[in-house]
Amino acid sequence: MTGVRLGRAECIRTSFAGADLRRADIGDAAFIGCDMSDTDLRGSTVTLAAFGESDLTDAKVHGMTGSVVGSIVLTTQATTTELDGIRLERWFTRNGAKVSVVN
């Protein structure tokens, strides 16, 4: 799915685990409760995409740009952590993305 254009797609509880979405134009797509673990989002762009409690554990986001709303979940063996707002924006920054989080 490299370079795909998602526009206003609505994905609810869909698995994108391990998907290659490099350089994708994600646009205003909504990902609600999706499994996006280990998804490659490097170089993708988002206009105002929603990530409502989607699991981005081990996702690659380096070079991703744009704005998002909502929250993500990160899962380890012992815990599940939900990130939103400034915590989510810092996560993107630490992982090489230039993504702002809109409340």
C-alpha positions in Angstrom: 0.0 0.0 0.0 3.0 2.3 -0.5 1.9 5.7 -1.6 -1.8 5.0 -1.2 -4.3 7.9 -0.9 -6.8 7.3 1.8 -8.6 10.6 1.8 -11.6 10.3 4.2 -11.5 6.5 4.7 -13.1 5.3 7.9 -11.5 2.2 9.4 -13.0 0.7 12.5 -11.3 -2.2 14.3 -9.3 -3.0 11.1 -5.9 -4.7 11.1 -3.1 -2.8 9.4 -0.5 -4.8 11.5 2.8 -4.8 9.6 1.3 -2.9 6.6 3.6 -0.8 4.4 2.0 2.7 4.3 5.3 4.5 3.4 4.7 7.8 1.7 0.9 7.4 2.0 -1.4 10.4 1.8 -3.6 9.5 4.8 -5.5 12.8 4.6 -8.5 13.0 7.0 -8.9 9.2 7.4 -10.2 7.8 10.7 -8.7 4.8 12.3 -10.8 3.8 15.3 -9.6 0.9 17.5 -7.4 -0.4 14.7 -4.4 -2.6 15.0 -1.5 -0.6 13.4 1.2 -2.4 15.3 4.5 -2.6 13.3 2.9 -0.5 10.5 5.4 1.4 8.4 4.2 5.0 8.1 7.5 6.6 7.3 7.2 9.7 5.0 3.4 9.6 5.1 1.3 12.8 5.4 -1.9 13.4 7.5 -4.2 16.4 7.1 -6.3 15.8 10.2 -6.4 12.1 10.6 -8.0 10.5 13.7 -6.3 7.7 15.6 -9.0 6.8 18.2 -7.4 4.3 20.5 -5.5 2.6 17.7 -2.5 0.4 18.6 0.7 1.9 17.1 3.1 -0.4 19.1 6.4 -0.6 17.1 5.0 1.6 14.3 7.6 3.4 12.2 6.7 7.1 11.8 10.0 8.8 10.9 9.3 11.6 8.4 5.5 11.5 9.0 4.1 15.1 8.8 0.8 16.8 9.5 -1.9 16.9 12.2 -3.9 14.2 14.0 -6.7 14.1 16.6 -7.4 11.4 19.2 -5.2 9.0 21.0 -3.1 5.9 20.4 -2.2 2.9 22.5 1.2 1.3 23.0 1.3 -2.2 24.4 4.2 -3.9 26.2 4.2 -7.3 27.9 3.1 -5.7 31.2 1.0 -2.7 30.3 -1.1 -0.8 27.8 -0.5 3.0 27.7 -2.8 5.5 26.0 -1.2 8.6 24.7 -3.1 11.8 23.6 -2.5 15.5 23.5 1.1 16.7 24.3 2.2 13.2 25.3 1.2 11.9 21.8 2.9 14.8 20.1 6.1 14.1 22.1 5.9 10.5 21.1 5.7 11.5 17.4 8.7 13.9 17.8 10.8 11.3 19.6 10.2 8.9 16.7 11.2 11.4 14.0 7.8 12.7 12.9 6.6 16.3 12.6 3.0 15.7 13.6 1.0 18.0 15.8 -1.9 16.8 17.9 -5.1 18.9 17.8 -7.5 18.6 20.7 
